[in-house]
Amino acid sequence: MDNFPNGVLVLFDADLYYRIVGPETLPFSGRTAADMAGKQLYDLFPEETATELEPKLEATIDGEPRSFDIEFKGMTHHVETKPVHIDSEPYGVLVTQDVTNVRQTAEVLEQQNERLDQFASMVSHDLRNPLSIAYGELELYRETTEDTHLDEVKNALGRIEDLIVDLTALAQANTLSEEYEPVSLTAVAEDAWELINTRSASLETEEDVIVGDRSQLQALFENLFRNAVGHGGEDVTVRVGPVDEGFYVEDTGDGIPPEKRDHVFEHGFTTGYGGSGVGLTIVKRIAADHDLEVSISESSEGGARFEFQTAQ
């Protein structure tokens, strides 16, 4: 017991009394074994913790080992139990170790791997539109030799460069930028509108100021607009305006069925029109990096309405 690494050993009986506890001083709580030995589970821990432990320890007494994590005082403990018999009486042996750092590291790695797995398709998805514009304008320049087409090529290539920077940042840790600044809602929405194929759709905006990274917010609007036009048809109207602690984007299309609203942000989920299923994943990622929560409802015409509000 004295040499058990970063953990505690316990022998408990059928009434869930701790009979033997070690080492002498518990490594992660500072409690002494003498203060714990001879006490019942509900005397040792708060009711919430004891209630979670009780069925697992009782199952151990009944002969079934258990392996689980439990949260206690801001730490994550991994617990292993085994049934034993002493003089034909059932007991349980409990081993617990502090695994807080291990679990946190695993969670961070899982999040990073998820971001990296999505990165290739995200880059491909958002780069496709400005790349298409660049090719189109270059072809028009070859036909007309008008320099204005080269200006559009330059703008599209600049947008590609910005997207590479932004999407690379999105593939990394989920942190808020210290360089966020006030951005005109109307201006960023109109810039995004100009960079997608809106066909005969129309955009209506209400002016407001939001705080964030302008280029990332533009990518958010581009994906929402592309989704609205793709699903709503050539004559759809898209509206952008302020709400309390945020903004909304809505359209006059067919909307998103309630049963699909919990899934539309999942990577690869698509409801048709030839979309790749990553546009709304990017939207949610950008929103999260701006500490914004996203909710989906209906517009007054039955179309989709996305609301972005500061997370509480």
LUMTORKOL-642427 format. One record per residue: z, y, x of N, C-alpha, C in turn. Coordinates in steps of 0.02 Angstrom, whole numbers, padded with zeros to 5 digits, always signed. Last residue first. Example, Ala and Ser with C-alpha at 12.3 -4.5 7.8 and 13.67 -1.06 7.14 Angstrom:
residues 2
+00354-00112+00642+00357-00053+00684+00394+00002+00645/+00390-00284+00660+00390-00225+00615+00390-00165+00660/
END
This chain:
residues 312
-01158+01561-01194-01089+01580-01206-01042+01539-01161/-01311+01623-01128-01266+01566-01139-01194+01590-01145/-01411+01738-01213-01365+01727-01157-01317+01671-01174/-01555+01666-01292-01495+01707-01293-01448+01689-01237/-01705+01650-01365-01674+01645-01299-01614+01693-01298/-01790+01559-01488-01743+01613-01473-01708+01599-01407/-01944+01524-01558-01900+01509-01502-01854+01571-01491/-02022+01461-01695-01985+01518-01672-01936+01495-01618/-02176+01409-01768-02121+01396-01721-02088+01462-01701/-02207+01447-01944-02226+01431-01876-02164+01418-01833/-02177+01492-02069-02171+01420-02057-02192+01399-01988/-02173+01626-02082-02234+01593-02106-02232+01517-02096/-02055+01659-02022-02059+01670-02094-02121+01637-02124/-02026+01523-01905-02041+01593-01921-02047+01599-01997/-01891+01408-01875-01955+01425-01906-01964+01500-01912/-01822+01363-01715-01818+01366-01788-01888+01381-01814/-01733+01322-01570-01797+01320-01605-01784+01321-01680/-01654+01399-01428-01650+01365-01492-01718+01371-01527/-01590+01405-01265-01650+01407-01307-01636+01369-01372/-01491+01512-01164-01496+01452-01205-01554+01460-01253/-01496+01574-00999-01516+01583-01069-01518+01514-01104/-01487+01592-00861-01426+01584-00901-01439+01598-00975/-01603+01583-00794-01583+01650-00815-01522+01649-00860/-01616+01449-00780-01605+01487-00719-01589+01560-00733/-01645+01418-00914-01581+01397-00885-01565+01436-00821/-01775+01471-00923-01721+01498-00964-01653+01481-00935/-01842+01387-00835-01838+01458-00820-01781+01490-00860/-01825+01266-00906-01800+01273-00838-01792+01347-00819/-01892+01290-01026-01820+01278-01027-01790+01287-00958/-02023+01306-00976-01990+01359-01014-01915+01350-01013/-02049+01182-00920-02046+01240-00876-02010+01297-00911/-02052+01110-01038-02002+01092-00986-01993+01151-00938/-02160+01163-01099-02095+01182-01126-02039+01160-01080/-02261+01105-01014-02256+01177-01025-02187+01198-01049/-02280+00971-01006-02233+01000-00958-02221+01074-00970/-02378+00913-01084-02309+00895-01097-02259+00923-01047/-02510+00945-01077-02486+00895-01030-02413+00876-01041/-02616+00957-01225-02565+00982-01178-02539+00926-01134/-02704+00918-01322-02724+00910-01253-02675+00937-01203/-02653+00926-01448-02699+00980-01428-02719+00975-01354/-02489+00846-01449-02561+00849-01458-02593+00910-01427/-02358+00850-01421-02376+00837-01491-02450+00848-01502/-02269+00778-01284-02323+00820-01310-02337+00801-01382/-02163+00762-01145-02169+00757-01218-02223+00804-01242/-02149+00784-01010-02202+00738-01031-02210+00732-01106/-01980+00819-01019-02037+00815-00974-02087+00763-00998/-01924+00894-01169-01923+00837-01123-01987+00835-01082/-01932+00988-01264-01920+01012-01196-01919+00956-01145/-01946+00920-01384-02004+00957-01358-01994+00982-01287/-01837+00856-01441-01875+00820-01389-01929+00862-01355/-01779+00921-01543-01734+00900-01490-01772+00869-01431/-01885+00937-01632-01860+00995-01596-01813+00977-01538/-01927+00836-01711-01956+00839-01644-01925+00895-01602/-01871+00851-01835-01855+00789-01799-01883+00789-01727/-01926+00973-01882-01856+00969-01860-01841+00908-01818/-02090+01012-01817-02048+00975-01864-01976+00968-01838/-02140+01172-01780-02118+01109-01749-02073+01073-01797/-02286+01263-01844-02216+01251-01829-02204+01184-01795/-02413+01305-01871-02386+01252-01913-02313+01236-01898/-02410+01483-01840-02443+01418-01842-02407+01369-01888/-02369+01608-01809-02386+01596-01879-02420+01528-01888/-02227+01617-01695-02298+01619-01712-02308+01602-01786/-02112+01697-01579-02128+01657-01638-02202+01663-01653/-01982+01724-01472-02055+01717-01473-02071+01672-01532/-01846+01838-01439-01877+01782-01475-01952+01783-01463/-01702+01875-01333-01767+01890-01363-01793+01828-01399/-01534+01938-01310-01593+01901-01289-01656+01922-01324/-01421+01986-01377-01412+01954-01312-01474+01915-01290/-01501+01979-01530-01438+01992-01497-01433+01952-01432/-01677+01999-01494-01623+01975-01537-01558+01990-01499/-01840+02078-01482-01771+02068-01461-01728+02035-01515/-02002+01991-01483-01956+02046-01497-01885+02029-01477/-02166+01941-01518-02112+01942-01468-02068+02002-01483/-02281+01837-01605-02238+01896-01603-02182+01887-01552/-02446+01789-01632-02385+01776-01594-02345+01841-01590/-02556+01718-01746-02523+01780-01724-02457+01761-01690/-02706+01621-01736-02634+01626-01741-02610+01695-01717/-02838+01589-01732-02820+01650-01766-02744+01659-01774/-02854+01465-01668-02883+01524-01638-02858+01589-01669/-02698+01369-01673-02767+01384-01688-02789+01452-01662/-02572+01322-01643-02580+01364-01702-02651+01382-01719/-02574+01248-01525-02554+01215-01587-02572+01256-01650/-02627+01340-01432-02651+01271-01434-02635+01236-01499/-02552+01454-01457-02624+01455-01471-02651+01385-01476/-02424+01406-01418-02435+01434-01484-02509+01433-01503/-02444+01366-01284-02422+01317-01333-02437+01341-01405/-02475+01488-01227-02524+01434-01224-02508+01380-01276/-02354+01553-01251-02415+01577-01283-02468+01523-01283/-02266+01479-01170-02254+01484-01242-02317+01506-01279/-02324+01500-01044-02319+01432-01071-02307+01433-01146/-02312+01639-01032-02378+01607-01028-02376+01538-01060/-02173+01657-01035-02214+01681-01091-02283+01648-01091/-02139+01598-00910-02109+01574-00973-02153+01594-01032/-02210+01678-00822-02228+01607-00827-02200+01577-00891/-02137+01795-00841-02207+01794-00860-02232+01722-00868/-02017+01757-00785-02020+01770-00857-02091+01771-00882/-02058+01748-00652-02036+01688-00686-02038+01698-00762/-02088+01884-00628-02140+01833-00621-02121+01768-00657/-01964+01950-00649-02023+01965-00690-02075+01909-00687/-01808+01889-00671-01863+01889-00623-01928+01896-00661/-01706+01999-00774-01727+01935-00745-01779+01944-00691/-01662+02069-00925-01646+02066-00854-01667+01998-00827/-01759+02166-01041-01722+02106-01023-01712+02104-00948/-01783+02287-01163-01775+02275-01091-01733+02212-01081/-01912+02307-01285-01843+02297-01266-01842+02287-01191/-02030+02328-01416-02005+02345-01350-01930+02332-01343/-02114+02198-01493-02065+02252-01503-02034+02266-01434/-02285+02145-01516-02222+02149-01478-02179+02207-01502/-02410+02028-01555-02372+02086-01578-02305+02086-01541/-02570+01963-01524-02501+01970-01500-02470+02034-01528/-02688+01846-01592-02663+01914-01581-02590+01913-01561/-02836+01746-01558-02766+01754-01577-02744+01826-01561/-02961+01708-01521-02956+01766-01566-02885+01776-01592/-02917+01661-01358-02969+01657-01409-02965+01718-01456/-02833+01664-01253-02803+01676-01319-02853+01672-01375/-02808+01593-01112-02865+01596-01157-02838+01602-01228/-02701+01702-01014-02717+01639-01047-02776+01648-01092/-02673+01826-00963-02689+01773-00916-02702+01706-00948/-02634+01914-01059-02699+01926-01028-02721+01868-00984/-02504+01872-01087-02557+01863-01137-02626+01869-01106/-02432+01918-00977-02441+01846-00987-02499+01832-01035/-02438+02055-01004-02467+02029-00942-02480+01954-00948/-02367+02059-01124-02438+02077-01123-02473+02053-01060/-02238+02022-01079-02273+01980-01128-02348+01995-01128/-02208+02125-00993-02214+02058-00965-02250+02012-01014/-02208+02235-01084-02253+02233-01027-02263+02163-01000/-02108+02203-01179-02178+02212-01200-02226+02204-01141/-01994+02199-01098-02014+02140-01137-02087+02145-01156/-01973+02258-00938-01998+02276-01005-02022+02213-01040/-01827+02217-00849-01898+02205-00858-01917+02224-00930/-01704+02244-00725-01728+02257-00793-01804+02251-00797/-01687+02105-00609-01690+02175-00625-01714+02185-00696/-01621+01994-00485-01644+02006-00553-01640+02080-00569/-01573+01957-00364-01624+02009-00364-01652+02021-00434/-01493+01851-00361-01459+01915-00355-01508+01973-00359/-01529+01720-00476-01550+01764-00422-01510+01828-00421/-01429+01579-00508-01455+01643-00532-01472+01688-00473/-01478+01409-00479-01437+01468-00465-01470+01530-00492/-01501+01255-00461-01500+01297-00521-01453+01357-00511/-01601+01213-00318-01537+01217-00354-01540+01268-00410/-01778+01188-00346-01718+01187-00305-01656+01196-00349/-01883+01209-00425-01872+01140-00404-01809+01132-00363/-01889+01345-00437-01865+01307-00494-01851+01234-00477/-01947+01379-00315-01877+01398-00328-01848+01357-00386/-02074+01331-00341-02035+01301-00287-01962+01317-00296/-02109+01418-00441-02100+01348-00458-02064+01310-00403/-02118+01539-00367-02071+01531-00422-02057+01459-00438/-02217+01515-00269-02150+01537-00249-02100+01522-00305/-02324+01482-00352-02301+01435-00302-02230+01452-00280/-02338+01600-00426-02316+01539-00459-02291+01487-00409/-02386+01690-00330-02321+01702-00362-02294+01638-00393/-02511+01631-00303-02461+01637-00250-02391+01647-00279/-02571+01645-00427-02559+01579-00400-02506+01581-00346/-02580+01784-00433-02538+01750-00481-02522+01679-00458/-02673+01804-00332-02605+01832-00324-02556+01798-00371/-02782+01745-00391-02754+01714-00331-02684+01740-00316/-02802+01837-00495-02787+01767-00511-02755+01732-00451/-02834+01954-00422-02775+01952-00466-02753+01880-00481/-02952+01911-00359-02894+01930-00319-02830+01927-00361/-03033+01896-00471-03019+01838-00428-02957+01852-00386/-03038+02028-00513-03006+01979-00556-02989+01915-00517/-03112+02081-00407-03044+02106-00420-03005+02057-00463/-03231+02016-00425-03191+01998-00367-03120+02024-00374/-03275+02082-00538-03259+02011-00543-03218+01987-00484/-03305+02207-00489-03248+02200-00534-03227+02127-00542/-03422+02201-00416-03359+02193-00380-03298+02185-00426/-03560+02107-00466-03516+02163-00483-03446+02151-00453/-03655+02008-00454-03635+02045-00393-03592+02107-00408/-03691+01920-00554-03700+01992-00566-03690+02035-00505/-03673+01788-00511-03729+01804-00556-03743+01878-00560/-03563+01795-00431-03624+01769-00402-03685+01786-00445/-03471+01839-00525-03490+01883-00470-03555+01860-00438/-03460+01727-00606-03490+01787-00634-03511+01836-00579/-03396+01643-00515-03463+01625-00539-03499+01686-00569/-03275+01710-00504-03317+01702-00445-03389+01685-00465/-03226+01696-00632-03244+01763-00609-03288+01759-00547/-03204+01556-00634-03248+01588-00682-03272+01656-00658/-03110+01537-00531-03176+01505-00527-03226+01540-00573/-03004+01614-00583-03034+01631-00518-03103+01601-00512/-02974+01545-00702-02998+01614-00705-03033+01633-00640/-02929+01425-00648-02989+01425-00690-03019+01495-00695/-02814+01472-00587-02867+01443-00546-02932+01441-00584/-02737+01513-00696-02764+01564-00649-02818+01536-00603/-02723+01377-00755-02754+01433-00789-02779+01487-00741/-02662+01288-00662-02728+01274-00689-02761+01336-00718/-02533+01313-00626-02585+01340-00583-02655+01333-00613/-02457+01247-00719-02458+01319-00721-02511+01350-00676/-02488+01109-00689-02494+01136-00756-02501+01212-00755/-02459+01091-00553-02527+01080-00578-02538+01114-00645/-02322+01117-00556-02367+01160-00517-02438+01153-00543/-02279+01011-00637-02266+01080-00657-02313+01127-00621/-02315+00898-00566-02349+00911-00630-02338+00982-00653/-02230+00916-00453-02303+00910-00445-02339+00927-00510/-02098+00920-00506-02127+00978-00472-02203+00974-00470/-02031+00814-00558-02070+00855-00605-02112+00908-00570/-01966+00764-00448-02012+00721-00485-02058+00761-00530/-01883+00872-00416-01938+00855-00371-01989+00810-00405/-01793+00868-00523-01835+00927-00513-01895+00911-00469/-01736+00743-00502-01772+00756-00564-01819+00816-00556/-01675+00764-00380-01729+00715-00385-01770+00726-00447/-01578+00857-00417-01630+00876-00369-01689+00829-00373/-01500+00781-00504-01534+00840-00529-01591+00861-00483/-01455+00684-00413-01493+00664-00471-01532+00722-00500/-01381+00763-00325-01440+00727-00301-01485+00706-00359/-01278+00805-00411-01323+00855-00381-01388+00821-00357/-01219+00682-00438-01247+00721-00492-01296+00772-00466/-01173+00643-00311-01222+00602-00346-01256+00640-00402/-01079+00745-00289-01137+00739-00245-01192+00699-00278/-00988+00714-00389-01021+00778-00390-01084+00777-00347/-00944+00587-00348-00979+00594-00411-01017+00660-00414/-00885+00619-00224-00939+00570-00228-00979+00579-00291/-00784+00708-00261-00839+00731-00219-00899+00684-00222/-00702+00619-00342-00730+00682-00367-00791+00705-00327/-00635+00503-00330-00707+00501-00316-00741+00565-00337/-00485+00436-00287-00516+00500-00302-00589+00498-00281/-00444+00276-00357-00462+00319-00300-00494+00383-00325/-00337+00143-00406-00373+00205-00422-00385+00247-00360/-00302-00013-00470-00319+00023-00409-00358+00086-00429/-00188-00120-00545-00231-00061-00553-00241-00028-00486/-00154-00275-00613-00156-00235-00552-00207-00180-00561/-00049-00334-00743-00112-00308-00721-00104-00270-00656/+00021-00488-00807+00026-00421-00778-00045-00396-00763/+00101-00615-00900+00040-00576-00885+00057-00506-00859/+00200-00743-00827+00198-00683-00868+00136-00642-00850/+00212-00848-00737+00179-00861-00802+00177-00801-00848/+00256-00783-00623+00302-00827-00660+00277-00837-00731/+00128-00677-00649+00187-00686-00607+00238-00724-00647/-00046-00657-00651+00013-00688-00682+00067-00696-00630/-00167-00524-00678-00131-00571-00635-00074-00601-00676/-00323-00438-00701-00265-00473-00729-00233-00520-00678/-00369-00282-00629-00376-00355-00628-00314-00385-00660/-00463-00128-00627-00404-00167-00646-00421-00242-00643/-00505+00025-00553-00521-00046-00558-00457-00083-00578/-00560+00190-00574-00506+00142-00584-00535+00072-00589/-00588+00345-00500-00617+00281-00518-00561+00229-00519/-00566+00509-00558-00535+00451-00527-00574+00389-00549/-00598+00676-00534-00626+00614-00560-00596+00555-00521/-00498+00818-00580-00523+00770-00531-00552+00709-00567/-00434+00898-00672-00492+00925-00636-00521+00880-00584/-00335+00812-00725-00318+00873-00688-00375+00897-00644/-00443+00680-00737-00373+00699-00742-00358+00757-00696/-00561+00568-00802-00548+00636-00779-00474+00652-00789/-00611+00408-00745-00571+00447-00791-00557+00516-00761/-00720+00267-00739-00699+00332-00714-00657+00367-00767/-00694+00087-00721-00713+00148-00758-00690+00210-00720/-00674-00080-00754-00697-00034-00702-00723+00028-00737/-00565-00220-00789-00600-00159-00809-00618-00117-00748/-00543-00393-00835-00543-00338-00787-00583-00278-00812/-00453-00473-00956-00519-00444-00945-00515-00386-00894/-00329-00523-00996-00371-00563-00951-00439-00535-00936/-00244-00445-01064-00273-00500-01101-00322-00541-01060/-00221-00346-00971-00166-00392-00985-00193-00454-01021/-00344-00281-00991-00329-00314-00927-00273-00365-00936/-00328-00227-01116-00380-00278-01106-00369-00316-01041/-00229-00134-01085-00213-00190-01130-00265-00246-01123/-00302-00046-01008-00247-00084-00976-00227-00143-01020/-00391+00001-01105-00417-00032-01045-00363-00072-01010/-00311+00061-01201-00350+00002-01219-00377-00035-01158/-00245+00168-01116-00210+00113-01150-00254+00053-01167/-00322+00275-01067-00305+00219-01023-00281+00157-01062/-00330+00362-01175-00392+00336-01146-00378+00275-01102/-00196+00389-01195-00234+00358-01250-00300+00329-01224/-00164+00454-01076-00134+00389-01091-00173+00352-01145/-00237+00573-01094-00253+00528-01039-00226+00458-01053/-00175+00626-01208-00247+00617-01207-00267+00567-01153/-00039+00635-01171-00060+00588-01223-00135+00575-01221/-00012+00637-00993-00021+00670-01058-00050+00621-01108/+00087+00507-00913+00027+00547-00920+00026+00583-00988/+00209+00440-00913+00179+00459-00849+00123+00510-00856/+00243+00400-01035+00291+00443-01001+00262+00472-00937/+00143+00316-01070+00146+00379-01106+00199+00426-01078/+00172+00204-00984+00110+00242-00978+00114+00312-01010/+00344+00205-00927+00290+00182-00970+00231+00230-00967/+00421+00175-00767+00406+00218-00824+00345+00191-00862/+00438+00104-00651+00486+00093-00705+00473+00135-00767/+00377+00225-00539+00394+00156-00551+00448+00151-00606/+00375+00364-00521+00329+00333-00569+00349+00261-00587/+00462+00404-00424+00464+00440-00488+00422+00406-00542/+00425+00324-00318+00491+00313-00348+00496+00347-00416/+00304+00377-00277+00304+00312-00310+00370+00300-00347/+00281+00551-00312+00310+00497-00273+00310+00432-00313/+00135+00657-00313+00191+00625-00347+00218+00568-00303/+00021+00704-00254+00084+00723-00223+00145+00693-00257/-00106+00675-00294-00064+00712-00340+00000+00737-00309/-00173+00603-00196-00208+00658-00230-00166+00697-00279/-00084+00507-00137-00124+00552-00096-00155+00611-00133/+00088+00482-00173+00019+00474-00195-00025+00527-00163/+00200+00410-00064+00178+00475-00092+00104+00468-00110/+00202+00271-00047+00264+00307-00064+00250+00376-00093/+00048+00209-00123+00099+00216-00071+00158+00259-00094/+00120+00119-00265+00117+00138-00195+00051+00173-00179/+00226+00040-00381+00178+00093-00368+00178+00108-00293/+00271-00078-00502+00267-00063-00430+00212-00011-00421/+00272-00056-00642+00326-00091-00609+00329-00078-00534/+00239+00042-00774+00221+00037-00704+00280+00006-00666/+00217-00033-00931+00263-00001-00885+00236-00011-00814/+00146-00099-01032+00114-00043-00996+00166-00001-00959/+00192-00215-01075+00213-00157-01113+00188-00092-01082/+00150-00302-00978+00118-00306-01043+00136-00248-01088/+00151-00202-00824+00166-00260-00866+00134-00254-00935/+00068-00164-00667+00095-00145-00733+00104-00207-00776/+00058-00106-00507+00069-00167-00545+00101-00146-00611/-00055-00005-00417-00004-00010-00468-00001-00081-00495/-00107+00100-00285-00102+00032-00311-00045+00029-00360/-00218+00234-00248-00152+00212-00271-00158+00140-00297/-00306+00320-00111-00296+00289-00176-00226+00266-00189/-00355+00337+00021-00371+00385-00032-00360+00355-00101/-00334+00172+00075-00368+00236+00085-00379+00276+00021/-00176+00103+00106-00233+00103+00060-00268+00170+00062/-00064+00093+00181-00127+00105+00217-00189+00105+00171/+00039+00062+00097+00044+00123+00137-00021+00141+00171/+00000-00061+00041+00000+00000+00000+00000+00063+00042/
END
